[in-house]
Amino acid sequence: MKTVYKSKVDKGLLIAIIAIVLLSYLPLLFEFSWIALALLVVTAAFIADPFCNTSYTIDNGTLHIKCGIFLSSSFPIDRITKISKTNSCLSAPALSMDRIEIRFADKKTLVLSPNQRQAFIDHLRSLNPDIVVKPPL
């Protein structure tokens, strides 16, 4: 069964990005240019896309990550060894600073911010009971 978990979105981050995008439109008030408007609209679309399309899907023992139109990855759930809370600000398919770090058997890590964190972790653990959650989240 396929289950989709959306990314949690920090309101502060969203407001900051909207403010930056709106401020970039200010020069158009003084000197209008169709080319500048087109570039700003395309840029705004690329910035907004991850806010609408970041999700984590669990399907057939695989965790599928989607972040906008550019990032799509899959990870085997049976290779997950540990889940822990993190506040890492490293680039990640996570739209919130309320993040979890998933560690795999090969020592690779993945940082996510599921909106329904506990349900997401419980779902992963139902498929792989060997996952250690530290500290209990």
C-alpha positions as CSV (number, residue, x, y, z in Angstrom):
1,M,0.0,0.0,0.0
2,K,1.3,3.4,-1.0
3,T,1.3,6.2,1.7
4,V,2.3,9.8,1.0
5,Y,3.6,12.0,3.7
6,K,4.0,15.7,2.9
7,S,6.9,17.8,4.2
8,K,6.3,20.1,7.1
9,V,6.7,23.7,6.1
10,D,8.1,26.4,8.4
11,K,5.9,29.5,8.2
12,G,8.9,31.8,8.9
13,L,10.8,30.2,5.9
14,L,7.8,30.6,3.7
15,I,7.2,34.2,4.6
16,A,11.0,35.0,4.1
17,I,11.0,33.5,0.6
18,I,7.7,35.2,-0.3
19,A,9.2,38.6,0.9
20,I,12.4,38.0,-1.2
21,V,10.4,37.2,-4.3
22,L,8.1,40.2,-3.8
23,L,11.1,42.5,-3.2
24,S,12.6,41.3,-6.5
25,Y,9.5,42.7,-8.3
26,L,10.0,46.2,-6.9
27,P,12.3,47.4,-9.8
28,L,9.4,46.7,-12.2
29,L,7.5,49.5,-10.6
30,F,10.1,52.0,-11.7
31,E,11.0,50.6,-15.1
32,F,8.8,47.9,-16.6
33,S,10.3,45.2,-18.8
34,W,8.6,42.1,-20.2
35,I,11.9,40.2,-20.1
36,A,12.5,41.0,-16.5
37,L,8.9,40.1,-15.6
38,A,9.2,36.8,-17.4
39,L,12.5,36.0,-15.7
40,L,11.0,36.8,-12.3
41,V,7.9,34.7,-12.9
42,V,10.0,31.7,-13.9
43,T,12.3,32.2,-10.9
44,A,9.3,32.4,-8.6
45,A,7.9,29.2,-10.1
46,F,11.1,27.4,-9.5
47,I,11.3,28.6,-5.9
48,A,7.6,27.8,-5.2
49,D,7.7,24.3,-6.7
50,P,9.4,22.5,-3.8
51,F,6.9,24.1,-1.4
52,C,4.1,22.4,-3.3
53,N,5.8,19.2,-4.3
54,T,8.0,17.9,-1.5
55,S,6.7,14.5,-0.2
56,Y,7.9,11.2,1.1
57,T,6.1,8.1,-0.2
58,I,6.4,4.7,1.3
59,D,5.5,1.9,-1.2
60,N,6.5,-1.7,-1.4
61,G,9.4,-1.5,1.1
62,T,10.8,1.6,-0.5
63,L,11.0,5.2,0.6
64,H,10.5,7.6,-2.4
65,I,11.6,11.2,-1.9
66,K,10.3,13.9,-4.2
67,C,11.3,17.6,-3.9
68,G,10.0,19.7,-6.8
69,I,10.7,18.8,-10.4
70,F,14.4,18.2,-10.0
71,L,14.9,15.8,-7.1
72,S,13.4,12.3,-7.0
73,S,15.2,9.5,-5.1
74,S,14.4,6.0,-3.7
75,F,15.8,4.2,-0.7
76,P,15.2,0.7,0.6
77,I,13.5,0.7,4.0
78,D,15.2,-2.5,5.0
79,R,18.6,-0.7,4.9
80,I,17.5,2.0,7.5
81,T,19.3,1.5,10.8
82,K,18.6,4.6,12.8
83,I,16.3,7.6,13.0
84,S,17.2,10.6,15.1
85,K,16.0,14.2,15.5
86,T,18.3,16.9,13.9
87,N,18.4,20.6,13.4
88,S,20.9,20.4,10.7
89,C,20.6,23.2,8.2
90,L,22.3,21.3,5.4
91,S,20.5,21.2,2.1
92,A,17.8,18.6,2.2
93,P,14.4,17.7,0.9
94,A,12.9,19.3,4.0
95,L,11.0,22.5,4.2
96,S,11.2,22.9,8.0
97,M,13.9,23.0,10.6
98,D,12.0,20.4,12.6
99,R,13.9,17.5,10.9
100,I,14.8,13.9,11.3
101,E,17.9,12.2,10.1
102,I,17.7,8.7,8.7
103,R,20.9,6.7,8.8
104,F,21.4,3.7,6.4
105,A,23.5,0.6,6.8
106,D,26.1,2.0,4.5
107,K,26.5,5.1,6.8
108,K,24.7,7.4,4.3
109,T,22.2,9.8,5.8
110,L,19.0,11.5,4.7
111,V,17.4,14.5,6.3
112,L,13.6,14.9,6.1
113,S,10.8,16.9,7.8
114,P,7.6,14.9,7.5
115,N,4.5,16.8,8.6
116,Q,3.2,13.7,10.5
117,R,6.6,12.7,11.9
118,Q,5.5,10.1,14.4
119,A,3.1,8.3,11.9
120,F,5.9,8.4,9.3
121,I,8.4,6.8,11.8
122,D,5.9,4.3,13.0
123,H,5.2,3.3,9.4
124,L,8.9,2.8,8.6
125,R,9.3,0.8,11.8
126,S,6.3,-1.4,10.9
127,L,8.2,-2.4,7.7
128,N,11.7,-2.6,9.4
129,P,11.4,-3.3,13.2
130,D,15.2,-3.2,13.5
131,I,15.2,0.7,13.1
132,V,16.5,2.3,16.2
133,V,14.9,5.6,17.1
134,K,17.2,7.8,19.3
135,P,16.2,9.6,21.4
136,P,12.6,8.5,21.4
137,L,10.9,11.2,19.3
